[in-house]
Amino acid sequence: MKRLIAGPLALLALAGAALGWAQGGAATPEQRTARYFESIRQQPAPQLLFLRQMPKGGDLHNHLSGSVYAESYIEYAAKDGLCVDLATTTLSRPPCDDSQGRPPASRAFSDGKLYGQMVDAFSIRNFQPGQGSLAEHFFAAFLKFDAAATQTYRGDMLAEVVAGAAEDQMMYLELIAALDEGKSLKLGAKQGWDPDFETMRQRFLANGGSELVETARQNLDRQEARMRELLRCGTPEADAGCSVTVRHIAEVHRAFPPEQVFAEMVFGFELAQADSRVVSVNPVMAEAAYVSRRDFDLHMRMFDFFHRLYPKVKLTLHAGELVSGLAPPSDLRWHIRRSIELGHAQRIGHGTAVLMEKDAAGLLREMAQKKILVEFCPTSYALLLSAPGVPHPLRAYLKHGVPVALATDDIGVARSDTTIEFVRAVQTFGLTYGELKRMVRNSLEYAFLDGESLWADADKFRRNAACAGDRPAAAAVSAGCQKLLTSSARARLQWELERSLAQFESQH
């Protein structure tokens, strides 16, 4: 399949580059880089090296707990004296009991078989098809290591993910996580359901919800301080991760009863309004789950309610994270459109079911017109959402002008990294260097960052007038450009990306 896709695209890219040289003289650095990339399309080792060195912008879809490797969770479990159930390989609180098959997790350090068993259980490593579906194993992994993925080690988790992102040439992360230690779920269950959303919101805030928001802010302070400590930020030995800009997204567990989902939404929107580090609220858990499907429209009405109360809070929503056969056809017909038109989504996570939507062509045009970016996670698609005979809509998105950015999703559980996501996207869909570069730029253009964009026209990547005459490779910028970069976090990161891309392209 790769050869059938890549061959014509390679010829097209080479022809386009040749035309550019004929019309404009010597090839530009971008054209030379594109030509080199096509020359190594069928050479895995040079291609991997190229993509590892390529600046990648931002990761807009990254679940923090799923991005930490299993080996780290074993370390955390041992430090906390947790136990491991040998029958299910699930971590639990002490006391441990060898006679009941629940030894301390620290036993793994002296028992290689147990250590390997835990790594396999906490990830997809060595998955055996005869043990159920890969999707079931994938989602079960989170429950198995959940007891170790606590607030205690959130700073350590941040440090691991941020350092890894920097190694893969990333400069910006939006991390999806439970920022309240699950306390909103408990408070929502205690309060129960009320069809009057405002009454329920006020009740949540008056009965402990406001305190949860303040506690979460303090926790973020501590966690980020711990991250900076581990990365040695501010010292001569500072890790490259210290330069990565991090923002957070509050997750909402949509497969829970509606009163609990609503409580998490109140918490998430209040936190995002109170703390600029938290930029969005996003529903998580399997979209194909019964409650997720049953309450999908209700959840969108909740988002509509909160959007009107908190209009400055940006929204990215998991939607269309489905494929034919995973859910009834009726559920593949409307989730993405409903998320945009009622849920006010500015970005869509996954969006694999878009071609199954009613009037799919019309929806694609709408997404292009409204600039609704799709967060495309190649490994998650390959492992969990691909189906024989069902094409991924990536090419349809690109053809219709819908902005797309590559993202990682859960690289710890998937045993992947950012570069491998790029490799998989290139090898599966035959992406050209120009398409990759556009996706990288999109990742910052559609990030939930403050400030004016570097781009006056993000479709053609025509620069803002303030920086139109400046060169990214230059040592300094004009006064007008510097004013824009100083006032805008978005433009500042975008300019840094342009400088990195210019340096990268100069090598080819």
N, C-alpha and C positions, 0 to 999 in steps of 0.2 A: 504493500500500500504506500509505503514511504516513497518508493521510486516513481510510482505513478503520479503522486502529488508533487514531489520535489522537482522532477525533471523539467516539466513545462515552466514551473515558476523560476527555476534557475535560468532557463533560456530567456524568459521574459525580463528578468532582472538584468542579465548581461546585455540584452538588446537595448534596454532603457539606459543603461550606463553608457553604452557605446554611442547612443544618440546624443546623450548629454555632452560627451567629449567632442563629438562632431560639431555640435552647435556652439559650444562654449569654450572650445580649446581644451586645455589640460583638465584632467579629471579632478574633482574636488576631493578632499579627504573622505567625505561621506561616500562618494561614489567608489573610491578605491577600496574603502572598507567593505562596502556591499559586494564588490567584485571578489574580494578575497573570501568573504563569507560563503559566496556561492561556490568558490573553488574547493572548499573543504566540506561541502554539504555531505558527501559520502565518506568522510574521514572522521570517525568518532573521536579520536584522541585530539586532533587539532581543534575540532569543533567544541569539545568540552573546555579546552583551555581558553579559547576565544570567549565563550559564554561566561566562564568564571571570571574573566577579567573585565567583562563589559559592565559599565555603570548601569544600575537597575532601578534607580529612583526610589519608589516607595512600595511597601506591601500593605495593601488596604484591607486584606481579609486574612487574619491570622488569629486563631484561637490560642490563647496563651497556654492553657493546660495541655492542649494537644500538640503544641510545638516544642515541648520539653521532652528530651529523650528518656527512655525507660531507665537507663542506668542512673540518672539523677534521682528518679523517684525511689529507687532502691536505697540510695544514699540517705534520702530524707527519712524513709521508713526506718532505717537502722538507727538513725540519730534520735528518733522519737520513740524507739522501743516498740514499734508496731509489730503485729503478728501477720503471718501469711497462711491462709487456708490452703493446704496442699491439694485438696480436691478441686478447688475452683481458682486457685492462684489469685485470691482477692485479699487485699490488705485490710486489717481491722485493728481496733484499739486493744491494748492489753487488758487483762492478763493473757499471756500466751500459754499454751498447754500442748506439749509434745505428744502426750498420750491421746489427745483428741485431734491430732494432725494439724495443730496450729503452732508451729515453732516460731521463734522470733525471726523477723525479716533479716536480721543481721547474720543469720545462719548461712545466707546465700554467699557471703564472702569466703566461707570455708567449704562450701558445697557447690561445686561448679555446675552440677546438674540442676540444682534448684535455681541458681543464678540465671542460667540459660532459660529455664522454664518461666521465670518471672519476666525476663526481657521479651520473650515471645508472647506472653499473655498481655503485657502492657503496650504491645505494638503489633504490627502485622508481620514481623520477621518470622520466617519459617512457617507461615500459615499453610495448613493442609486442607484442601478443598473438602475432604471427607468429614471435616469437623463442623459442618454447617456453612453458611454463606460468609463471604469475606466481609460484607456489610455488617452482619451480626457480630462477627469477631471484632471489627473496627469499633463499633459503638460500645461494645461490652468492655473494651479496654479502659475506657474512661471510668467506669464503675469499679474496675479492679484496682486502679491506682488512686482513686479519689481520696482515700484517707490520708495520703501523703501530699496531695496538692492543696495544701492549706495556706492560710495567710502567713503562717510562720515562715514559709519558704518562698513567698511571692517575690521578694527582692532577689533571691537567688535565681528564681525562674526568669525574671526580667533580665538579669545579667546574662544568663545563658543564651536567651533568644536574641537579645540586642547584640551581643558579641558575635554570634553566628551571622546575623544580618550584615554587620559591618564587614566580616570576612568575605561575604558574597556581594560586596559593592552596593549595599543598600544604604540609604541615608534617612529614611523615614519609615516609621511603623505605626499602624493603628492596631492595637491589641484588644481582642474581644475577651472579656472575662467577667466572672461573677464578682462584683466589687463590694458586695455586702455580706459575704460569708454565708449566703443562703438565708439570712435573717428575714428578708422581705417575704420570702415564701411562707415562712412560719407565721409571720404577722398577718399575711393575707388569709391563711387558712383559719386563723383564730377569729378574724373579723367576719368572714363569710361574704356572701355575694349580695349585692344591691344593684338593681338595674339602673339606678341613678348614679352615673359616673362621678359627678361632682361630689355628691354625698359620700361616696366611697373614698374618693381622693382625700377629702377633708378628714375623714375618720382615720385613714391611714397615717396622715401627717400628725394628727393630734394624739395618736396612741403609740408613738414611738418612731414613726417614720422619719421625722425631722432629725431625730437623734442618730438614726442610721446613716443619714446623709453626712452629718458632721463627722461621725466615726470613720466613714469611708474616706473622707478627705484626709483625716489624720493618718489612716492606714497607708494611703498613697504616698504621703510625705515620708513615712518610715520605709516603705518598700523602695522608693526611688533613691532614698539615701543609702540603703543597703546595696542597691544595684551599683551606685556610683562608688561605694567603698570597694566592692568586689572587682570593679573594673579599674580601680586605682585612678579615677578621674581627678584631674588637677595635680597630678604628679608627673615626673618625667617618664614613668613607666605606664602611662595611661593607655588602656586598651582602645583600639579604634572605635569600639562601640560607644565611647563617651561622646562622639560627634554625631551619633544617630539621634534624630528627633523622635520622641515617643509620645503618642496620644493613646487614649483609652476609650473603649466602647463598652457600655454596660449591657450585658446579655440578659435576655428574657427567655425563660424556659417555657416554650409554647405548648408542650405536651402535658402541662399541669392544669388543674382545674382553673376556670376563668378568674376566680377571686385572687388566686395566687399570681397568675399572669398579670393581672391588673396592678397588684401591689408592687411587683417588680418594675412595671412601667412607671408608676409614680416615683419610685426610688430613682430609676434611671434618668428620667427627665429632670427631676429636682437636682440630682447630682450634676448633670450636664449644665444646668443653668447656673449652679453655684461654683463650679470648678472648671476652668478653661482647659484643663488637661483631659477632661472627659468630653468627647465631641459628638457622641451619638448613642442611640439605643437600638438594639438589634435582636430579633427573635432567633433563638437557636433550638436545637433538637430536631430530630428527623421530621421533615415535612410530610412524609408518608404515614407517620404514626396516626392512629385513629383520632385522638383528641386534637392534634395539630390540624387535621383535615376538617373535623367537625366544627372547630371553632375558628377556622381561618378568617371568615368574613367578620366574625365578632372581633377578632384581633385587629383587623384593619379599621373597624369602627372605633376601637380604642385608640389606635394611632391617630386617626382623624381628630378625635377629641383632644388628645394631648398636643397635637401639632397646633391646634388653634390656641391653646393655652401657653405653649412654649415654642413660638414660631422660629426662634433663633437656633433651636437644637436641630442639627442636621440628622438625616435619616438614611441609613443603608439597611436594607431588609433582605434576608434570605428568602428567595422566592423562585419557584420553578426549579427547585432542587429535586427534580423528579425526572423519570424517564418512563416510556411506555412499558407497562407491566409491573412497575413498582407501586403504582396506585391506580385506582379506577380511572378510565379515560376522562370522566367528568371533572376530575380534580386537576387535570392537565390543561384545561381549557381557559382558565381565568385567573389563576393565582398571580401571575406577573402583572397583568393589567390592573387588577384590583390593588396590588401593592403600590402601584404608581398613582393611580387616579383617586383612590380613597386613602391609602396608607401614606401618601406623600413621599414615597421613596425617591431619593436623589441618586441612589446607586442600587443595583440589584446584585446580590450574591448568588453566583452560579448561573441561574437563568437557563438551564439546559432544556427546559420544556417549552421554550418560546415558540418553536415551530408547531407545537400541538395546540397553541392558544387559538381561540376563535378569532378570525381575521388576523392571522399572524403577520401578514404583510403590513396591514394597517398599524399593528402594534409596533413593529420594527420602525416604521416611519415616525410614529409618535415618539419612540425612544430616541431616535436620531434628532428630531426637532427639539425635544426637551433636554437633550444632552444627558440622558440617563446612562451612566457608565455601568458596564457589566464587569464584575470581579470574577475573572476566569481562573479557576484552580485546576491545572492540568492533571495532577496526580489523583486528586479526589474524583475527578471525572472518570479517569481510567479505572480506578479501583471500585468506585461505588455507583457510578451513574451511566456507564456505557452499557449498551445492549446491542446484540447482533442485529444488523440491518437498520439501526436507528442512528442517523448521523448527528454529530454534535453541531450546534448552530453557529459555531464561531465564524465560519465563512459567510453565513447569512448576516450576522451582525456587522462584519467588516464591509460587506457589499452595500449594506443600507446606510453606512456611515454612523453606526452606533459606536460610541467610544468604548474601548475594552482595555483593561489592564490585567497583567498576569499577577497572580497572588498564590500564597502557599497553603492556606487553610490549616492543616495539622501535620506539619512535617516531622514532628517527633514520633507520633503514632505511625505515620506512613514511612518512616525511616528515609526521609528525603532531605533536600535543602533547596534554597532558592535557585541555585544554578541548575539543579536537576529539573526543577519545574520548567525553566527555560528550555533545557535540552528536550524534555518530553514534548513541549509545545512545538518546537521546531521539527522534531522527527515525526510527530503525528500529523501536523497540519501544514508542513512545508513552509513555515513562516520565513519571510525574507528579512534581511537586516533592517530595511526601512520600516517594515511592520513592527518589528521588535522595538525599534527606536520610538515609534509613535506610541506604543503601549507604555514604554518607560516614561515618556513625557506625560502621557495621560495620568499616570499614577500620582503625579504631583499636581497636575492641573485640576483633578477631581478629588484630591485629598481634602479632608475637612480641616484645612489650615486657614488661619486668619490672613487678611490682607489682599491687596490687589494682585492680579496675575501678571507675570512677565509677558504674557501673550495678549496682544490686542485681538488676534484671531487664532484661537487654539486649533481650528481645523487645518489651517495652512501654516501654523506656527510662525505667524508674523508678529514680531516683537512690539511690545508697548513702545510708544514714541520716546519715552524717557531713556530707553536703552537701545533704540533702533540703530544708532551709529556706533555702538560699542562692540568690541570683539571679546568673546568669552576667554580666548587664549591670552589676552593682554594682561599685563601685571596690574593695571589700574583701570577704573571706569570713570566716566564723566560725572560731573557734579549732579546732574539730573538723574542719572541712573543710580548713583549712590544713594540719593534721597529715596528713590523707590525701594531699593534693597533694604535700606535701614528701616523703612516704615512698614514693610510687608514681609511677614515670615514666609508666605508662599513664594513671592518673587525671589526672596533670598535663596531658598532651597532650589528653586528652578534655575537660577543663575549658577549656583554651585554645580547642579547637574550638567548644565551646558558646558561649563568649564571642564568637567570630568569627561564628557563625551568628546569634546574637542581634543583633549589630550589622548584619549583612547584611539580616536580615528587617525591621529597624527602618526600612529605606529604602524599603519597599514598602507 
